[in-house]
């Protein structure tokens, strides 16, 4: 049994947004910024970051709001959720100026602090930091929580690409111990998706 990693092209995402009447000028600006911030970025397995992480996360949120109007700020936040962390030129001040204070409030809790160390952190140390990060997100805006859950589902869906690694084992443990409890309190949609994905991964490794 194999699981496909998520993949969504820009053209496919644009079509989805247009179909939903969600391709607003603000969303277009966020798409442009996402391309500036992540255009040359790759995931650990060498796949393109935009098509295998940023765009699929927006796709998951569109699915969440399949029968409702999706909030514009949720789309923008999803497109920019890693920009503060990965793009030194996209500062908090620039986010406020080019987008809004509210967009900054959504994406800032999703931005992990840079660790002042010259050594590589162990998987246990990363787990401890992520536990602290998720605990902080408990107090973040609802849109931040939804983006984080979509982000985790995307990361968990990519585990087969790094199967057998300590990082893959950490993803599974974090999802069970940190993200399922958050999802249970926040979104049944993501709770069920994360639970189902975990079961698939466990069957693969049985």
N, C-alpha and C positions, 0 to 999 in steps of 0.2 A: 504494500500500500504506500502511495506517495501523496504528499500534500503540495499543491502548487503555491508558490510564493505570490504575494499580491503584486499586481502590475496594472497601471492605468496610465495611458498616454495623455499628453496635454490635449490633443484633439478630442479624445473620448471624454475627458473631463469637461472641456468647453461645451461639448454637445449636451452633456448631462445638465450643466448649469443653465444653458439656454433653454432647454426643454422645461426646466422648472421655473423659468423667469427669474433666475438668481444671479445672472451675470451682470451685476451692477457696476458702475464706474469704480466704486470702492473695491469690489472684488477683483476687477481687472488690475487695479493698482497693486493689490496684494499678490496677484499672480506674477506680475512683473517683478515685484520685490523678491518673491520666492525664487524666481529664476536667477536673479542677481546673487542672492545669498547661497543658493545650492546648485547652480547650473553645472558646475564641474565636480560636485561632490559624489562620492561613491560609498556604498555600504561595505561592510566587512568582506562580503563575497565578491566585490567588484561591480555590483549592479548599480544602475543610476539611482541616486537618492530621490530625485523628484518623482520618477515614474513608479518606484517601488516603496516609497514611504509617504511623501507629502501628498501627492495626488490621491492615492488609495484611501488615506485618512479622510479626506474631504468626501470621497465616494461613500465611505461607511456612514458618515454623518448625514449625507443626503438620503441614505437608506433608512436611517433612524427616523428622519422626518418625512418619510414617504407619503404620508397622508396629511401632512401639515406644511405650512409655509416655514421654511428653514430660516432662522435668524441670520441676517447678513453678517453680524459680528461673529457668529459661530464659524462661518465659512472663512472670514478674514483671519480669525484667530488660528484656525487650523492651518491655513496656508503659511502663517508666520510663526507657528509655535516653536520652531527651532532656530529662527533667525537671530534672536538675541544671543543665543548660545554659540552659534556656528559662524556668524558673520560679524567681525569686529567693527565694520563700518556701519552696521545697523544698530545704533545705540538706543537707549531708552528715550533720549531727547529727540532723536530722529523719528522714532515710532510715534511719540506724542505729536510731533509736528506734522508728519505725513499721514497719520491715521487718526488716532484720538487717545485721550486718557483712558477711555474704557477698553480699547484694544490692548493697551499696555497692561491694564489690570488683568486682562484675560491671559496674556501670554507670559507675563513676568513670573507667576507661580510655577510655570512649566519649565522655566529656565534654571538649570542646575548651576550651582556656584562652581567656579573653577577651583580645583584643589591645588593648594600651594605646596606641591611636592614634586621632586624630581624622579621619584621611583614609580614603578608600575604598581597600582593597587591590586591587592588580591581580590578574588571573587567574593570572599566574605566581607571585605572592607567595602566593596561596591554595593553589596546587598544591604549593609548597615546604612550607607548613605542614601540608598533608594528607599529604605524604610522611613528614614527621616523626611525625605522628599515627599513621599506619599502621605505621610502624616500631616505635612504642611498643606497639601492640596485638599485635605478634608475641609479646610477653612477657606478655600478659594472660591471664586464665583462658579456657578453651575456650569457655565460654558467651558471653563478651565477643566473641570472634572470630566465632562464628556469628551473633550479633546484628548485628555490623558488616557481615558479608557480606549478610545479609538487608536491611539498611539500604541498602547500595550497590545491590543488585538493584532495590529499590524506587525509588531515585533514578534509576537508569538507565532503568527502565520509564517514568519520567515525562519523559524527555528530549523526546519528541514535543511535549509541551505548551510547551516552551521552545526548540523547534527553531530553528536558525540563530543562536542567541546564543553568545557567548563561553563562557557558563556550560555550555551543552550540549557544546561542544567540549572543555571541561575535564573534564566528567564522563566522556566517552568515553576521553580520554587517561589519566585517573586509573585507570579500570577496567582498561585494557590494561597499564599500567605498574606499578600498585600493587596492585590488588585481585585480578586473576587469579593472580599469584604467591602471594598470601596464601590464596586459595581452593584452589589446587592442593595446598598443604601442609595445608589444614585440612578441606575438605569437597568431595568430588567432586560432590555434589548442587549446591552453589552454583557450583562451577567450571563445570559444564556449562550451568547456567542463565545465568550471566554471559556465557559464550562465545557461546551461542546468541543472547542479546539483542544483543550487540555486532554479530554478523553481520547480524541483522535491521536494525539502525540503519544499518549501512554500505550495505546494499542500498537502503534508502530514499533515501540521499543519493548513490547512484551516478549 
